[in-house]
Amino acid sequence: MKPTSGVRWRSASQCNTEHCVEVAATEGHIAVRDSKDPHSPVLLYTELEWQAFIEGAKGGEFDLQRLSE
């Protein structure tokens, strides 16, 4: 059985197309996939990796202006 079988996939509330990133909590991991191809490979991150990403996003680490510096 895949580690993502039976999980509840979620996307941003502003996402109203099929071109979205979806995330799901699995046992000990956060799964990420492309909504336009739900059968494509899934990226798995540990909870610590996901938390670091969220903190970076909230802190502006991935803002386009900052990335171009």
C-alpha positions in Angstrom: 0.0 0.0 0.0 1.3 3.5 -0.8 2.0 5.7 2.2 -0.5 8.2 0.7 -3.4 5.8 0.2 -6.6 7.0 1.9 -5.2 10.4 3.0 -7.2 13.6 2.7 -5.5 15.9 0.2 -5.9 19.7 0.7 -5.1 22.7 -1.4 -5.3 26.5 -0.8 -8.7 28.0 -0.5 -7.9 30.5 -3.3 -7.1 27.6 -5.6 -10.1 27.3 -8.0 -8.4 25.5 -10.8 -6.7 22.1 -11.2 -3.3 23.7 -11.3 -2.6 23.6 -7.6 -0.3 22.1 -5.0 -2.0 19.7 -2.7 -0.7 18.5 0.7 -1.7 15.7 3.0 -0.6 14.6 6.4 0.5 11.0 6.5 2.0 9.0 9.4 5.1 11.0 10.3 5.3 12.9 6.9 3.8 15.6 4.9 3.0 14.6 1.3 3.0 17.1 -1.6 1.6 16.5 -5.1 0.5 18.3 -8.2 -3.3 18.4 -8.5 -3.3 18.3 -12.3 -1.7 14.8 -12.2 -2.7 13.1 -8.9 -1.1 9.8 -10.0 2.4 11.5 -10.4 5.1 10.9 -7.9 4.5 12.3 -4.4 7.1 14.3 -2.5 7.4 13.3 1.2 8.8 15.6 3.8 9.4 15.0 7.5 7.4 17.1 9.8 10.6 19.1 10.7 11.4 19.7 7.1 7.8 20.9 6.5 7.9 23.2 9.5 11.2 24.7 8.3 9.6 25.4 4.9 6.5 27.0 6.5 8.7 29.2 8.7 10.8 30.2 5.7 7.7 31.1 3.6 6.2 33.2 6.4 9.5 34.9 6.9 9.9 35.9 3.3 12.8 33.5 2.6 11.3 32.6 -0.8 10.0 36.0 -1.9 10.9 36.6 -5.6 12.7 39.9 -4.8 14.8 38.1 -2.2 15.6 35.2 -4.5 16.9 37.5 -7.2 19.5 39.2 -4.9 
